Amino acid sequence: MHYKVRHITTVDYAGAVRLARFNLRLKPAPWPGQVLEDFRLSIDPVPWSMQEESGPFVVNRSRFVIAEPLTHLTIESTFGMEVSEPSLIAAMYAQADGESEGQGPSVEQVRDRALRHRDLGPMGPANYLYPSPMAPSSSAIAAWASRFFPAGQGVLSAARALMRAIHAEFTYDGSATTSETLPDEAFQARHGVCQDFAHVMIVAARAHGIPAAYVSGYLRTIPPPGQPRLVGADATHAWANLWCGDELGWIGFDPTNDSLVRSDHIFTAMGRDYADVAPVDGVFHGGAGQTMTVSVDVEPQDG
């Protein structure tokens, strides 16, 4: 599947600010099955300085400074992306629920391999085994999730059961949480958005020894029958990647939609939690408030 993605962020300040520093994580990092085409980044007003870097996780970051007084800022990124269907997905869907065949190594095997793994790079499971600032440990989430990780359970079966439970037991509510909400709060309320559902899944998996990472990206949305696509009405999306052993590697699970990550998902960045891969963050000097608006358009190019 081929896509064209346009992401526009505007920031309006109540009064002129003297200095603004931003981090952007909008350029998709390299990921298996994806081919990035013609990434472009436009910033108005033009930054005083700009620095491009990668890491420390699977992320590209642009850091820029605007030194002149400003009241309005526009950031626009556009790119094309070719996304291939993961070969494992078809095999997983072909397996009936409850069958052990095709479910990968057991949870115990994955735990042991993750602890012994020597890869400390951005893709190494060790980075995603332990609590992180926005995905701290939670005894409540760990206890709730224990039913999905019985002895001898295949890691893929466990992950899919966890994903389905979050989808079934939690209500999507865009007004229930903010980008700063921690997973335990969303878990207790059983309400939230994709960020919250991904965080809950990550905390649950880590509590039972499975490396879990937060993924920021985009999702193809399909309008109701007979309705046109609404340009700019899409949004960034989030899901969880679980490390399922060396043979299977990282597998994406989308608890918001009870779906394995397929060619409808566009990967941008992977980190320990939202703070590592937030599309836009920063600070400014001045006493004015700010209002941020985001418009995203994910347009399939294959008809």
Rosetta blueprint (number, residue, H / E / L):
1 M L
2 H E
3 Y E
4 K E
5 V E
6 R E
7 H E
8 I E
9 T E
10 T E
11 V E
12 D E
13 Y E
14 A E
15 G E
16 A E
17 V E
18 R L
19 L E
20 A E
21 R E
22 F E
23 N E
24 L E
25 R L
26 L L
27 K L
28 P L
29 A L
30 P L
31 W L
32 P L
33 G L
34 Q E
35 V E
36 L E
37 E E
38 D E
39 F E
40 R E
41 L E
42 S E
43 I E
44 D E
45 P L
46 V L
47 P L
48 W L
49 S E
50 M E
51 Q E
52 E E
53 E E
54 S E
55 G L
56 P L
57 F L
58 V E
59 V L
60 N E
61 R E
62 S E
63 R E
64 F E
65 V E
66 I E
67 A L
68 E L
69 P L
70 L E
71 T E
72 H E
73 L E
74 T E
75 I E
76 E E
77 S E
78 T E
79 F E
80 G E
81 M E
82 E E
83 V E
84 S L
85 E L
86 P L
87 S H
88 L H
89 I H
90 A H
91 A H
92 M H
93 Y H
94 A H
95 Q L
96 A L
97 D L
98 G L
99 E L
100 S L
101 E L
102 G L
103 Q L
104 G L
105 P L
106 S E
107 V H
108 E H
109 Q H
110 V H
111 R H
112 D H
113 R H
114 A H
115 L H
116 R H
117 H L
118 R L
119 D L
120 L L
121 G L
122 P L
123 M L
124 G L
125 P H
126 A H
127 N H
128 Y H
129 L L
130 Y L
131 P L
132 S E
133 P L
134 M L
135 A E
136 P L
137 S L
138 S L
139 S H
140 A H
141 I H
142 A H
143 A H
144 W H
145 A H
146 S H
147 R H
148 F H
149 F L
150 P L
151 A L
152 G L
153 Q L
154 G E
155 V H
156 L H
157 S H
158 A H
159 A H
160 R H
161 A H
162 L H
163 M H
164 R H
165 A H
166 I H
167 H H
168 A H
169 E H
170 F L
171 T E
172 Y E
173 D L
174 G L
175 S L
176 A L
177 T L
178 T L
179 S L
180 E L
181 T L
182 L L
183 P H
184 D H
185 E H
186 A H
187 F H
188 Q H
189 A H
190 R L
191 H E
192 G E
193 V L
194 C H
195 Q H
196 D H
197 F H
198 A H
199 H H
200 V H
201 M H
202 I H
203 V H
204 A H
205 A H
206 R H
207 A H
208 H L
209 G L
210 I L
211 P L
212 A E
213 A E
214 Y E
215 V E
216 S E
217 G E
218 Y E
219 L E
220 R L
221 T L
222 I L
223 P L
224 P L
225 P L
226 G L
227 Q L
228 P L
229 R L
230 L L
231 V L
232 G L
233 A E
234 D E
235 A L
236 T E
237 H E
238 A E
239 W E
240 A E
241 N E
242 L E
243 W E
244 C L
245 G L
246 D L
247 E L
248 L L
249 G L
250 W E
251 I E
252 G E
253 F E
254 D E
255 P L
256 T L
257 N L
258 D L
259 S E
260 L E
261 V L
262 R L
263 S L
264 D L
265 H E
266 I E
267 F E
268 T E
269 A E
270 M E
271 G E
272 R L
273 D L
274 Y H
275 A H
276 D H
277 V H
278 A L
279 P L
280 V E
281 D E
282 G E
283 V E
284 F E
285 H E
286 G L
287 G L
288 A L
289 G L
290 Q E
291 T E
292 M E
293 T E
294 V E
295 S E
296 V E
297 D E
298 V E
299 E E
300 P E
301 Q L
302 D L
303 G L
